[in-house]
Structures are given as C-alpha cells and as structure tokens.
Amino acid sequence: MRKKRLIKIFIAINVIPLAIFLAGPSEFTERVSSVIQDTRNILTISYLKKRISFNNNYDICDIPVERKIKPSSIIISGHTYNKEQREYLIAQKLMELIINNKVLLDAVYLTGDIFFDPTASDWKLLNSAFKNLDIQLQIAPGNHDVGFNDSIKKKVFYSINKYDYPFAISDQFSIHIFDDTTIQPWSYQDATFRLAKKHADVNKTLFLFGHNITISELQIIANSNEGKPTHITEFNAIAERLSPLYKNIYLISGDTGAFEKLPTTLCIKNNNVSYVVQGIKNHGKNEVLLINNNQLSKIKL
C-alpha cells in the first residue's frame, strides 16, 4: 500500500508538471496568476462585507471580462502614474494597450492620479501623444494631478487642459459626465447633479467619472486620505437622487489599487446604480474598464 502511494506521489511530482509544460507553461502560469488575483479579490470582498452594512438594496456586483477590445470602445483607468519608467508617460502596459488598439478606440478616459508629480511639460506631452494617436482624451483629475484648493498643481493643470468641470458628452444612448472631485473634496459638485438632471433620459445610460471615492461605504479602499472631509455621503443617498433620471447609471472612480491589499476593480450596486472603483497597481496583475455599445466591461492588462 505504501509503495503504491509513493508511486502516485512520484507521478504527481514529475509527470503532471511535464504535461503542463508540454501543454503550454505560459498559459498555466497565467492561469495560476489569475487564480491568485481572484483569491485576493475574494479576500478583499470578504473583508468589505464585514466592514460594510450590506442590505437588500445593494451588494457586490460583477463586471464582465473581455478577451479583446472591440471597435468603437472607450478605455477608462485611474491611478495611471508611472514612477519608474517616465518615458511611457503613464503605466506602460496601459499605454501599450492603447497604442496596439488605437484603431479600435474612440476615446480614453483617465480618472485621476495620472501623474505622480506633474509638470506643464507632462500635460503637454500627454495631450500631444493622444493627438498623434488620433484618440480623444478626457480627464477627471485626482489629488496628484491638481492637489486641493488653490494649489500650484491645479493652476498648471488648468493652464494646459482647458476643462470646465462638470461637463457632459452625450450621444444617442448615453451621457458621459466628468467632474473634478477635488473642487468639492471627495464628492460630486452640486453643479454635477444639476447637469445630470438637465440631461435626464430614462432611455439612456449615465456614466459619471471622478477620481475620489464619493461614498462612505468604500472609503476603506481609497489610496489615501488626502483632502478627505469629516463627512462623506452614503451610497444610498446618491443612488436615490440619480436613479429615477436614467435607465442605468455607472459612477466610476479612479482612486484604488495603489497598494497590494487594495483591489484593482470593485463594484457595488443599488438597483440601477452601480458604483465602480478601479485603479492600476504599480506591480502585479491589472485590469482597466471598457465601454462598448453602452455596456461596461473590463480587460486584463
């Protein structure tokens, strides 16, 4: 009996790894890495469920995964700064994904912390790069990009990027609204809600982009507490305010992922309102969000 057991162990140690290698070691490695990442996300969600008072109104929601980018897509990503390889301007794998799929992209939306410590030259280079790629670029700035209050970073940003927040982009099926969540720190501006109401259409989908996490329930996955006020609105309060105005609503923040313990993407949902937080890690596996045909999904970097 003992001899048979030893033979089985020998086969497991030697034959199975060989079979995996012959089948494709890179694919196996990728699967293992994916399982590890999924396990981390599960642990994060388990932790969140202990900290958040989940009720019948909202819970963790899934975002579909795409294997490739489809024509007329939009890439969305937060926390894109690249401290180690400045020649890529933003995270290398994200920039490579954009360049390799430029003919399939209508736009790229960057949801804050684009640069770690930006200069006027950085913003000019970024705008020039997307102009050369012939891809529309829209920005919802973060604390690293513009700071808070009347900062030098904010003056530099607005001198190069001629935005007037909030602003909206509309088409036949959706409204895309962009806000600077450092103006009214860690919350949407009152003007943003007025803009959402102005464009209200129960047959359309609203996508609202900002950087800071604007709901109290998900503060524990924010990258930092810089500029954080004493009181932050609960998810239900925002959801109830916007829910009647549109068919579906996605509130998208770019302020997570800076540390290993934080998720790259997390979504909670209240009826027709989904709150999605996404950000790129400096190391490890990552994913970014996509909009295609008015649907939100994600793709691995």
N, C-alpha and C positions, 0 to 999 in steps of 0.2 A: 504494500500500500504506500509506504514511504517512498519507494523507488518510483512509482507512478507519479506521485506528487512532484518529485524532483524533476522528472521528465517534463511535466506540464509547465513548471516554472522556467525550465531551460528554454522551452519553445516560446513562452511569453516574452522572455528577455531577449531572445535572439531572432526568432522568426518574424514576430509581429513588427518590430521596428524595421526589419528588412522589407517587409511587404509595404509598409507605409512609405519607405524611401522610394521603392520602385513605383508606387502609385503617384508619387509627386510630393517630395518633402516640403516644398514651399507652400503648397496648398494645405498640408497638415499643420504646418507652423502657423499659417494664417487662421486656421480653424481654432487652434489652441488659444491664440491671442484673442480671438473673438470671444471664446468662452470665458477667458479671464476678465475681459472688459465687461461682458454681460453680467458676470458674477459681481464685479464691483458696482455696477449699476443697480443690481438687485439688493446688495447690501445698503447702498445709498437710499433706495426706495424704502427698505425695511426701517432704516433709521428715521427717515422722514415720517413714516406712518406712526412712529412712536412719538414724534415731536409735534405733528400736525393733527388737529382735530378734524379728521375726515368724516364727512357725514353723507347723507343721501344726495346732497347737491353737487358734490364734486369728488373726484378721485384721480389717481394716476391714469394718464391716457397714453396710448401707443401712437407713434408716428411711423408710417410705412417707410420701408427702406428700399431705395432704388439701386440697381446694379450699375446703371449708366445714366448719363444726362440726356434728356430728350430735347428735341428742338423747341425753341421759344421758352427756355427755362430761365429762372432767376435764382442765383445763389445768394444765400443770406448767411452771414457769420459775424460773431462778436469775438472780442479778445484775440485779435489777429496779430498783435505786435510780435516782432521777431528780434529779440535782443542779441542773438548770436550771429545771425547772418543778414546784415543790413542790406546787402546787395539785392535781396529779394523784396525789399520794402516791407512786405507783410509775410506771414507764415509761408514758408517755402512750398509745402505741399498744396496749400490753398492756391497760391499763385500758379503753380504748375497745373492744377485742375482747371483754373480759369483759362490759361493760355492754350491748353490742349483741347478745350471745348469751346473756344471763342466763337466759332460759327454757330453754335447751338444756343448761345446765351443772349437774352435780350438785355439783361442788366445784372449788376452785382450790388447788393445792399450790405453795407458794413455797419454793424450795430454797436460801435463804440470800442474804446481801447484799441484803436487801430495802430497807433504808435505808442511806444513806452514814454518817450520824452520828445515830442515832435518839434521840428523847426519849420519855418516857412518853406525852406527847400524841400523838406519831406513831403509837404502837401502838394507842392508844385510838381514834384516827380511822380507822385501817385496819380494826380489828375492827368498828367501827360501820358503815363503808361496806359491808362484806360482809354484815353482819346486815341492813342495809336492802335489799341486793340479794337477800337470801334465798339466798345461796350459801355452802356450807360452806367454811371456810378452814382449811388445815393448813399448818404451818410447820416446816421443817428449817433452823434458824438458821445464819448464817455469821459470819465474824470481824467484819464491820462491824456486825452486829446485836448480838452478845453479847461480842465480844472473846475472850480466852483467860483461863484460870484464874479467880480470884475478882474479876472486873472490875466496875466500876460499871455498864457496859452490860448485863452478864449479870444483875445484881440488878434493874435496871429491867425488862428483858425478862421475867424470871420473875415479877415482881410483877404484871404486866399479863396475860401469857399463861400460863395455868395448865397447862403441859405437864409431863409426867414422862417423859423420854426414857430408853430407847426405848419406843414404844408402837405398837400394831398395830390396824388396822381390817380386818375380814375380811368377805367375802361368800361366796356360793356357789362362785365361780370363782377368787377371788384373795385374797391377803393383802397389805396395804399397811403397811409398817413405816417409821417415822420415827425418825431419830437426830440427836443434836446432836454433830457431829464435831469440836467444839471441846473437849469434855469429855475425850476420849482423843484428843488432837490428830491430825488427818489420818488417822484410822482409825475403824472402827466399834467401838463398845464391845463388850466380851465379852458383856454382857447382851443385845446386839442379836442375836448369833449364837445365844444360848440361846433368845431369843424366836422366831427363825426356825425353830429346831429344834422348839420347842413346838407351833408351828402347821403343821409339815411335812405336806404332802399332795402326792403325786406326780401328782394330777389337777388341781392348782391352779397358778396363776402367782404368783410373788413379785415385788413391786415394793418396792425398798428405797431410801428417799430420805435423802440427806445433802447437805451443802454441799461440804466439802473433797474433793479427789480422793484417794481412799484406796488407789490403786495406783501403784507406782513408774513404770510404763511411760508414764503420761500426765501426769507432773508438769510437763513442758515446756509444757503448755497451761493451767496454772493461772494465775489472775490475779495472784497474789502468793505470796511465800514466808512470809508472817506465820505464826508459830507452828509452822512446819514442823520436825518432828523429824529426827534423823540417819537413822533407818531407816524406810522405808515398805514395806509388804507388796507382793509381786508379785501380778499378776492371777491367775496360775495357782493360787496358794495359796488365795485367796478362792474362786475358781471350784470347786476340788476340794472345798472344805469345804461349799459350799452346793448344788452340782449334784445330788447324789442326793436332795435333800429335796423338790424341786418339778419340775413339768413344764417350766416356763420361768421364767427369772429375769432381772430387769432391775435393775441397780444404777445409780441416777441421781444425778448430782452437779450442782450449780449453779455451779461455780467456773471459768468461762471466759468469753471474749467481751469483756472489759474494754478490750482494745486491738485495733487494726485487724488486726494479724498473727495474732490468735487466732481460731479457728473459732467460729461460733455454736452448732454442734452437731457432735459427733463420737461415733462408736460403734465399739467393738471387741467381738468375740465369741469365746467359748471354749465350744464345744459348745452347751449350752442356757443359757449365762450370757452376757448382754450387758452391757457397761459403757458407759453413755451420759453424756456431759458436755454441758451446754447452759447458755448464759448470754447475756443481752441486751447488745448493744453500745450505747454512748451515741449513736453516729452510724452511719448506714448501714442496710443491709438486715438484718432479723432474722427469727427463727422461734422458735416455742415448741413444746413437746411436748404431745401429747394422749393420753389413754387413753379408748378407747371399745370396748365389747364385749370387754374384756380384751386389747385389742391396742394396741400403742404406735405412734404416728404423729407427724407434725409438721405445722404450718401456718405459712405466712408471715404476718408482721405487716404 
